[in-house]
Amino acid sequence: MTDNTEPTTGPESPDAPLHRRGIKSYVIRAGRMTQAQTRGLEEVWPRLGLTLADGRQDLDALFGRRAPRVLEVGFGMGQSLIEQAQTHPDTDFIGIEVHAPGVGKLLDEADKRGLTNLRVYREDALAVLEQCIPESRLDTLQLFFPDPWPKKKHHKRRILQPAFVELIRTRLNIGGTLHMATDWEAYAEWMADVMENAPGYTNTATAETAPYVPRPAFRPLTKFEARGEKLGHGVWDLIYRRDS
Ligand SMILES: C[S@@+](CC[C@H](N)C(=O)[O-])C[C@H]1O[C@@H](n2cnc3c(N)ncnc32)[C@H](O)[C@@H]1O
């Protein structure tokens, strides 16, 4: 992540989701693609890739069944998503990521492991949620280690904003959960602050650990998190349930 691109502001109100305000929560990094990643993007994409142009999805038709559904925003290189999709064949997973090598890697792995319960967008997650995911259709939305945008002048680029969590709320089923994790303490506090002020959610943490929950064993360790652990970083998990 670099910080040399200044956000531009659009005509939309400050309460609108970031992509409507011309602000991006990511920087597209140039990166060389490995052979496997290229193969994923070229050969596996037609089967598992989705675009905004596909429009609003009928998720039952997309997966050919009705199963619990998990959507992950910003899966990076996709290790955690692949592992979860493989471990939970009875759950359907949708991943959204803008970083092409990560999308290619996920597709390549999904194909090598013969996974049929996974679909992928290479798009801005906010646009996908708004335009492609119908209301009240997700059981879990995962946001693991989002870019912390540590400088104050860049806080507006943090993906977790009131408008984003309200958009997520409408896509979750009642009782569905928003699961976040970060290794940046100030971002963990920001997340808790945004969520405590977000209508329609309840924190699932117990009084002993609130607002955080102990690291759930079902969240696989990502490369990013493993690197943080080696550097002695803490990790904070937050799980909120849609109640209304
Ligand atoms: C710090 S990385 C963490 C990746 C992964 N979750 C992990 O734990 O290793 C954050 C990722 O979010 C992606 N991202 C940020 N904003 C996004 C958006 N609006 N739509 C899709 N992906 C986004 C970035 O491209 C980046 O790969």
The ligand as an SDF file (V2000), in Angstrom:
LIG
                    3D

 27 29  0  0  0  0  0  0  0  0999 V2000
   -4.0910   -5.4300    3.9530 C   0  0  0  0  0  0  0  0  0  0  0  0
   -4.7810   -6.4360    2.7220 S   0  0  0  0  0  0  0  0  0  0  0  0
   -5.3350   -7.8580    3.6340 C   0  0  0  0  0  0  0  0  0  0  0  0
   -5.6120   -9.0510    2.7680 C   0  0  0  0  0  0  0  0  0  0  0  0
   -6.1580  -10.3050    3.4490 C   0  0  0  0  0  0  0  0  0  0  0  0
   -7.4780  -10.0970    4.0010 N   0  0  0  0  0  0  0  0  0  0  0  0
   -5.2140  -10.8430    4.5080 C   0  0  0  0  0  0  0  0  0  0  0  0
   -5.5680  -10.8440    5.6920 O   0  0  0  0  0  0  0  0  0  0  0  0
   -4.0910  -11.2720    4.1640 O   0  0  0  0  0  0  0  0  0  0  0  0
   -6.3020   -5.6200    2.3160 C   0  0  0  0  0  0  0  0  0  0  0  0
   -6.8520   -6.0370    0.9680 C   0  0  0  0  0  0  0  0  0  0  0  0
   -8.1130   -5.4220    0.7490 O   0  0  0  0  0  0  0  0  0  0  0  0
   -8.2330   -5.1200   -0.6310 C   0  0  0  0  0  0  0  0  0  0  0  0
   -9.2490   -4.0580   -0.7700 N   0  0  0  0  0  0  0  0  0  0  0  0
   -9.2380   -2.8340   -0.1860 C   0  0  0  0  0  0  0  0  0  0  0  0
  -10.3380   -2.1420   -0.5130 N   0  0  0  0  0  0  0  0  0  0  0  0
  -11.0830   -2.9470   -1.3260 C   0  0  0  0  0  0  0  0  0  0  0  0
  -12.3260   -2.7880   -1.9840 C   0  0  0  0  0  0  0  0  0  0  0  0
  -13.0350   -1.6400   -1.8770 N   0  0  0  0  0  0  0  0  0  0  0  0
  -12.7940   -3.7930   -2.7490 N   0  0  0  0  0  0  0  0  0  0  0  0
  -12.0780   -4.9550   -2.8600 C   0  0  0  0  0  0  0  0  0  0  0  0
  -10.8830   -5.1720   -2.2560 N   0  0  0  0  0  0  0  0  0  0  0  0
  -10.3960   -4.1780   -1.4910 C   0  0  0  0  0  0  0  0  0  0  0  0
   -6.8420   -4.6890   -1.0280 C   0  0  0  0  0  0  0  0  0  0  0  0
   -6.6200   -4.8390   -2.4180 O   0  0  0  0  0  0  0  0  0  0  0  0
   -5.9740   -5.6370   -0.2050 C   0  0  0  0  0  0  0  0  0  0  0  0
   -5.6300   -6.7940   -0.9190 O   0  0  0  0  0  0  0  0  0  0  0  0
  1  2  1  0
  2  3  1  0
  2 10  1  0
  3  4  1  0
  4  5  1  0
  5  6  1  0
  5  7  1  0
  7  8  2  0
  7  9  1  0
 10 11  1  0
 11 12  1  0
 11 26  1  0
 12 13  1  0
 13 14  1  0
 13 24  1  0
 14 15  1  0
 14 23  1  0
 15 16  2  0
 16 17  1  0
 17 18  1  0
 17 23  2  0
 18 19  1  0
 18 20  2  0
 20 21  1  0
 21 22  2  0
 22 23  1  0
 24 25  1  0
 24 26  1  0
 26 27  1  0
M  CHG  2   2   1   9  -1
M  END
$$$$
